[in-house]
Amino acid sequence: MSNGQDAGDVYTANLERIRGQGGDRARLGMEAIMWIAYSERPLNPDELCQALGVEIGSLDLDGDSTPSIRTILNCGLGLVTVDSSSCDVRLVHFTLQEHILANPTLFRSPHSMIAEVCLTYLNFGCIKDLSPDPDSVPLTAPFLEYASSYWVEHARRQASTSVISLVLELLDGFNAQISYKLLIPERFEDSVPWDAAYDDLRECTALHAGVYFGVLEIMVPLLKMDKWDVNATDSYGRTALMWATRMGRDAIVKVLLELDGVDPDIADSYGMTVLSWAAENGDVGIVEMLLGRSDVSLEIADKGGQTPLSLAAENGHGEIVRMLLERNDVNPDTTDRDGRTPLSWAAGGVNWRSDYKEGCERVVKTLLERSYVNPDKADKSGRTPLLWAAGYGHAGIVEMLFQRNDVNPNTVDESGRTLFSWACEGGSSRIVRGLLELNDINPNAADKGGRTPLSWAVGRPDRGVVRMLLEQNDVNPDKADKSGRTPLSWAAQVLYGQQSTKMLLKRNDVNPESVDQGGRTPLSWAAGSGREGFVEMLLERNDVNPESIDKSGRTPLSWATKNGHGKIVGMLLDSRGVHPDMGGQDGLIPLSSDIGSGHDDIVDMLSDQNNASRGTADEISQTLFPSAAMLWPDEIGDVLQCSQRSRGSTGPRGRTAKSPGPDGTAENMPSSSAKSKDGRL
């Protein structure tokens, strides 16, 4: 390039040289470069060779037509190489890739060409005849995984008439083929917006697959084949129309709704209809299509008792709530299985959308404008919309409800919790400050479990509410609940308790060694829950016993070991007076009962300690670690003799580690109810 040529000129000249070879050499060289430039992931040599050996229009794979990688590299005239570290085939420099993508006329419809090769390959008789077991892919079919997993992506970008024809051929009996089984775990689980295990999707029809592909040019001729029941369901009881609705494929929904015999009122395994899914997703276009039909029921409730209106309200979809309320056959105050109304769901729900709170405020405002909506209706747990809003920190909604004469701010729910208690857990400084300014709030009032507002507030990441409560003269920061746990004890266990912990530990009226009814201290809870920052703070103090023993005979080290918190085990072992071989004395649970979870790092740390290293490795393995010895008899001695082992989440020889039990890890903080939207219980 010293003579004035830039990289683009050099690449253009070299590409012309490749074309100038003529015949198969030119074809192989250019097609190899096209595949490398436009593939969805890097290809290894075997994949690329077999892809370039596929002849469009042929009925089966011809091994003699598959070029060798050496031939491909030679035909590429230095522009194609095999990466020495990854062993993938790549272009000689990344700037060549940039040059190709910046000049789309270099290759005519590359994605369509790649899709056509993939589909031709998948329609070969030798491929269709393979076992559908995705774990038994033969070495003779290296291109199978890529062709199965990525033809959809290429077809979505460019779908020629030939591609569409090949797709229709593939879809005939698609769910019994190996290519379908490979496509599901690679693509469906990442893209279908509900929990779906591989085996659960085996009942999908070609129509479901067509919906997933999302290419209208494929879906229309697929429907014209008239070979499939439009109302057929998958393992979850969902029709192709439900899939299209759930995935937001409005154009395909329109096509499906125009078919004779389509039933938009079919409910899936969780009681959800097409309208339910559209309302929950906030798809105004699909809801509008459905409301224009006479065969769509507006009040079908799912198995949790929620109607489409309730689902739309819960998710803050104000426009859909308005559309549904305009219908005379929609009850705006209907209750679900838990006694919650649409207003209750709008006031107290959780969603990570940036516009969620604003949307919920609009929904609440719309519902409150209806005279037949009861703004103070309590659910089966005794919580009113006001309590729900406070528990989720929805300050704007709390203010709307609080100002109404028909809403009682002094309501106490079935667990004895007040508006102030829920507001403190909700973590909104704006709500808590407003309530404290009323001067008729008891900030130390406990619920039926003895927990104070401060006890609930310590689990929030924002320190504002905790700081306000600690500034109140009548708040006892060390008040224990009926289980003997103090605010510090709760802060030690919860995920966001570290900031609250710092404020509590600075006070002289907070006991860092408080013991609950189970004999556990804050350090014990922190060690068992994996709260490293909390453990560090407590170990820095002289008034904390790192070897406290609870009523079950466990120490903080025992809890950390049991639940696999290796870093905390190390912190405790480095602390003063902590011995790893206390087990078995005075009724204590030996640490040996906790080893067996596959945590090699913990095994190494414990065995490296002076007090745990006496005797031979075999003696130690049979005394300190008998559980591990029983599980992995051949390996445990090696662990103790040599700490240079690979770390991982599986046990020796790849055995899956046993999961630690819930004790000491579950946060166990009674809170506002939540449900799995796809679990639908």
Stockholm file with secondary structure:
# STOCKHOLM 1.0

chainA/1-681         MSNGQDAGDVYTANLERIRGQGGDRARLGMEAIMWIAYSERPLNPDELCQALGVEIGSLDLDGDSTPSIRTILNCGLGLVTVDSSSCDVRLVHFTLQEHILANPTLFRSPHSMIAEVCLTYLNFGCIKDLSPDPDSVPLTAPFLEYASSYWVEHARRQASTSVISLVLELLDGFNAQISYKLLIPERFEDSVPWDAAYDDLRECTALHAGVYFGVLEIMVPLLKMDKWDVNATDSYGRTALMWATRMGRDAIVKVLLELDGVDPDIADSYGMTVLSWAAENGDVGIVEMLLGRSDVSLEIADKGGQTPLSLAAENGHGEIVRMLLERNDVNPDTTDRDGRTPLSWAAGGVNWRSDYKEGCERVVKTLLERSYVNPDKADKSGRTPLLWAAGYGHAGIVEMLFQRNDVNPNTVDESGRTLFSWACEGGSSRIVRGLLELNDINPNAADKGGRTPLSWAVGRPDRGVVRMLLEQNDVNPDKADKSGRTPLSWAAQVLYGQQSTKMLLKRNDVNPESVDQGGRTPLSWAAGSGREGFVEMLLERNDVNPESIDKSGRTPLSWATKNGHGKIVGMLLDSRGVHPDMGGQDGLIPLSSDIGSGHDDIVDMLSDQNNASRGTADEISQTLFPSAAMLWPDEIGDVLQCSQRSRGSTGPRGRTAKSPGPDGTAENMPSSSAKSKDGRL
#=GR chainA/1-681 SS CTTSCCHHHHHHHHHHHHHTTCHHHHHHHHHHHHHHHHCSSCBCHHHHHHHHTCCTTCSSCCGGGCCCHHHHHHHTTTSEEECTTTCCEEESCHHHHHHHHHCGGGSSSHHHHHHHHHHHHHTSHHHHTSCSCGGGCCTTCTTHHHHHHHHHHHHHHCCCHHHHHHHHHHHTTGGGSHHHHHHIIIIIHHHSSSCCCTGGGTTCCHHHHHHHHTCHHHHHHHHHTCCSCTTCBCTTSCBHHHHHHHTTCHHHHHHHHTSTTCCTTCCCTTSCCHHHHHHHHTCHHHHHHHHTCSSCCSCCCCTTSCCHHHHHHHTTCHHHHHHHHTSTTCCTTCCCTTSCCHHHHHHSCCCCCTTHHHHHHHHHHHHHTSTTCCTTCCCTTSCCHHHHHHHTTCHHHHHHHHTCTTSCTTCCCTTSCCHHHHHHHHTCHHHHHHHHTTSCCCTTCCCTTCCCHHHHHTTSSCSHHHHHHHTSTTCCTTCCCTTSCCHHHHHHHSTTCHHHHHHHHTCTTCCTTCCCTTSCCHHHHHHHHTCHHHHHHHHTCTTCCTTCCCTTSCCHHHHHHHTTCHHHHHHHHHSTTCCTTCTTSTTCCCGGGGCCSSCHHHHHHHHHSGGGCCSCHHHHHHHTCHHHHHHSTTTHHHHHHCCCCCCCSBCGGGCBCCCCCSTTTSCCCCCSCCCCTTTCC
#=GC SS_cons         CTTSCCHHHHHHHHHHHHHTTCHHHHHHHHHHHHHHHHCSSCBCHHHHHHHHTCCTTCSSCCGGGCCCHHHHHHHTTTSEEECTTTCCEEESCHHHHHHHHHCGGGSSSHHHHHHHHHHHHHTSHHHHTSCSCGGGCCTTCTTHHHHHHHHHHHHHHCCCHHHHHHHHHHHTTGGGSHHHHHHIIIIIHHHSSSCCCTGGGTTCCHHHHHHHHTCHHHHHHHHHTCCSCTTCBCTTSCBHHHHHHHTTCHHHHHHHHTSTTCCTTCCCTTSCCHHHHHHHHTCHHHHHHHHTCSSCCSCCCCTTSCCHHHHHHHTTCHHHHHHHHTSTTCCTTCCCTTSCCHHHHHHSCCCCCTTHHHHHHHHHHHHHTSTTCCTTCCCTTSCCHHHHHHHTTCHHHHHHHHTCTTSCTTCCCTTSCCHHHHHHHHTCHHHHHHHHTTSCCCTTCCCTTCCCHHHHHTTSSCSHHHHHHHTSTTCCTTCCCTTSCCHHHHHHHSTTCHHHHHHHHTCTTCCTTCCCTTSCCHHHHHHHHTCHHHHHHHHTCTTCCTTCCCTTSCCHHHHHHHTTCHHHHHHHHHSTTCCTTCTTSTTCCCGGGGCCSSCHHHHHHHHHSGGGCCSCHHHHHHHTCHHHHHHSTTTHHHHHHCCCCCCCSBCGGGCBCCCCCSTTTSCCCCCSCCCCTTTCC
//
